[in-house]
Amino acid sequence: MAGNREFFNRRLHSLLGVIPIGVFLTQHLVVNHFVTGGPDSFEKAAAFMGNLPFRIVLETVIIYLPMLFHAIYGLYIVFTAKSNVKNFGFFRNWLYLIQRITGVITLIFIAWHVWQTRVADALGTADVSYEMMHNILSSPVMFVFYLVGILSAIFHFANGLWSFLVSWGITVSPRSQVISTYVTIGIFVILSIVGIQTLIAFVS
């Protein structure tokens, strides 16, 4: 019984990491990337997302609750998993270890980012806007923090996507797994460029 529950929880954890969390991450990066077209471009994109019908309900059901489960169960995996990198330094073993490290970094980053933006906006102490992000990222410390956090989140998603394809039986053969490795590396590179360009645009 416990084994079945463990199997279900791991599958659900993997699924939620891609849908909806991975989809939301990609969408969030794309929307923020509108800042490369200027502050007005970003404000329009942010306003469109902020004015979606039932936004609070959608965010809670599609983003926050799945993210909460993924984070809690992810921490359980981190503290119960045993890495064998010292004995077997294969490429995938290293990615296995980095996946856990970036998961913890991403959790810390998201918690801080939500507190600094969404919570501040809800409490009325600040408005989520170009000016807010410009002021935050103008600090070199915060810029580096956001850079590390965003790159960690992107890696965690891209590498998690590879694991999802394997665990759900989509890429079974060695060849398909090699192909998915290159695809997920491409996703990491493209989204990283989007994220870095966005951060630079907020301070330039």
C-alpha positions in Angstrom: 0.0 0.0 0.0 2.8 2.4 1.0 4.6 1.5 -2.2 1.6 2.3 -4.4 1.2 5.7 -2.6 4.9 6.4 -3.1 4.6 5.6 -6.8 1.5 7.8 -7.2 3.1 10.7 -5.3 6.3 10.6 -7.4 4.3 10.4 -10.7 2.1 13.3 -9.6 5.1 15.3 -8.5 6.7 14.7 -11.9 3.5 15.6 -13.8 2.9 18.8 -11.8 6.5 19.9 -12.4 5.7 20.0 -16.2 2.0 20.8 -16.2 1.1 23.3 -14.9 4.3 24.6 -13.2 6.6 24.3 -16.2 4.0 25.8 -18.5 3.5 28.7 -16.1 7.3 29.2 -15.8 7.6 29.5 -19.5 4.6 31.8 -19.8 5.9 34.0 -17.0 9.3 34.3 -18.6 7.7 35.2 -22.0 5.4 37.9 -20.5 8.3 39.5 -18.5 10.4 39.4 -21.7 8.1 42.1 -23.1 10.2 44.5 -21.1 12.8 44.3 -23.8 10.4 46.4 -25.9 10.4 49.1 -23.2 8.5 49.8 -19.9 5.2 50.4 -21.7 5.4 47.1 -23.4 5.9 45.3 -20.1 3.1 47.2 -18.4 0.6 46.2 -21.1 1.6 42.6 -21.0 1.4 42.5 -17.2 -1.9 44.3 -17.2 -3.4 41.8 -19.6 -2.3 38.9 -17.4 -3.5 40.7 -14.3 -6.9 41.4 -15.7 -7.7 37.8 -16.6 -11.1 36.6 -15.4 -11.1 34.7 -12.1 -7.3 35.4 -11.8 -7.1 34.7 -8.1 -8.9 31.4 -8.5 -6.9 30.4 -11.5 -3.6 31.2 -9.8 -4.6 29.3 -6.6 -5.8 26.1 -8.4 -3.4 26.1 -11.3 -0.2 27.6 -9.8 0.0 27.8 -6.0 -1.6 24.5 -4.9 0.4 22.4 -7.5 3.6 24.4 -6.6 3.0 23.8 -2.9 2.7 20.0 -3.4 5.6 19.9 -5.8 7.8 21.9 -3.3 6.9 19.9 -0.2 7.2 16.5 -1.8 10.3 17.7 -3.6 12.0 18.5 -0.3 11.0 15.0 0.9 12.8 13.6 -2.2 15.9 15.8 -1.6 16.3 14.7 2.0 15.7 11.0 1.4 17.5 10.5 -1.9 21.0 9.1 -2.0 23.4 10.5 -4.6 26.1 8.2 -6.0 28.1 10.9 -7.8 31.3 10.1 -5.8 31.2 6.5 -6.9 29.7 6.8 -10.3 30.4 10.2 -11.9 28.2 9.7 -15.0 26.6 12.6 -16.7 23.1 11.7 -15.5 24.2 11.2 -12.0 25.6 14.7 -11.8 22.3 16.0 -13.3 20.5 14.0 -10.6 22.4 15.9 -7.9 22.2 19.3 -9.6 18.4 18.7 -10.0 18.0 18.5 -6.2 20.3 21.5 -5.5 18.5 23.7 -8.0 15.1 22.5 -6.5 16.1 23.9 -3.1 17.5 27.2 -4.7 14.3 27.6 -6.8 12.1 27.1 -3.8 13.9 29.8 -1.8 13.9 32.1 -4.8 10.2 31.7 -5.5 9.2 32.2 -1.9 11.3 35.4 -1.8 10.0 36.6 -5.2 6.4 36.0 -4.3 6.9 37.8 -0.9 8.6 40.7 -2.6 6.1 41.2 -5.3 2.7 39.5 -4.9 2.4 39.7 -1.1 3.7 43.3 -1.1 1.1 44.2 -3.7 -1.7 42.4 -1.8 -0.7 44.3 1.4 -0.7 47.6 -0.5 2.9 48.4 0.3 4.0 48.2 -3.4 2.6 47.8 -6.9 3.8 45.1 -9.2 5.2 47.2 -12.1 8.2 48.0 -14.2 9.3 50.5 -11.6 9.1 47.9 -8.8 11.3 45.4 -10.7 13.7 48.1 -11.8 14.2 49.2 -8.2 14.7 45.6 -7.0 17.1 44.6 -9.8 19.1 47.9 -9.5 20.8 46.3 -6.5 23.7 44.2 -7.6 23.0 41.7 -4.9 19.4 41.3 -5.9 20.3 41.1 -9.6 22.7 38.2 -8.9 20.1 36.6 -6.6 17.4 36.8 -9.4 19.9 35.6 -12.0 20.8 32.5 -9.9 17.2 31.9 -9.0 15.9 32.1 -12.6 18.6 29.9 -14.0 18.0 27.4 -11.3 14.3 27.3 -12.0 14.9 26.9 -15.7 17.4 24.1 -15.2 15.1 22.4 -12.7 12.3 22.5 -15.2 14.3 21.4 -18.3 16.0 18.5 -16.5 12.8 17.6 -14.8 11.1 17.4 -18.2 13.7 14.8 -19.3 12.9 12.8 -16.2 9.2 13.2 -16.8 9.5 11.8 -20.3 11.4 8.7 -19.0 9.2 8.0 -15.9 6.0 8.3 -17.9 7.2 5.9 -20.6 7.4 8.5 -23.4 11.2 8.1 -24.0 11.9 4.4 -23.4 14.8 3.6 -25.8 18.3 4.9 -25.3 18.1 6.8 -28.6 14.9 8.6 -27.6 16.5 9.6 -24.3 19.6 10.9 -26.1 17.3 13.0 -28.3 15.3 14.3 -25.4 18.6 15.2 -23.7 19.5 17.5 -26.6 15.9 18.9 -26.7 15.8 19.7 -23.0 19.3 21.3 -23.2 18.0 23.5 -26.0 15.0 24.4 -23.9 17.3 25.4 -21.0 19.5 27.5 -23.3 16.6 29.3 -25.0 14.7 30.1 -21.7 17.9 31.1 -20.1 18.6 33.7 -22.8 15.0 35.0 -22.4 15.5 35.3 -18.6 18.9 37.0 -18.9 17.7 39.4 -21.5 14.7 40.3 -19.3 16.9 41.0 -16.2 19.2 43.2 -18.2 16.3 45.1 -19.7 14.9 45.9 -16.3 18.1 47.7 -15.3 19.1 49.2 -18.6 
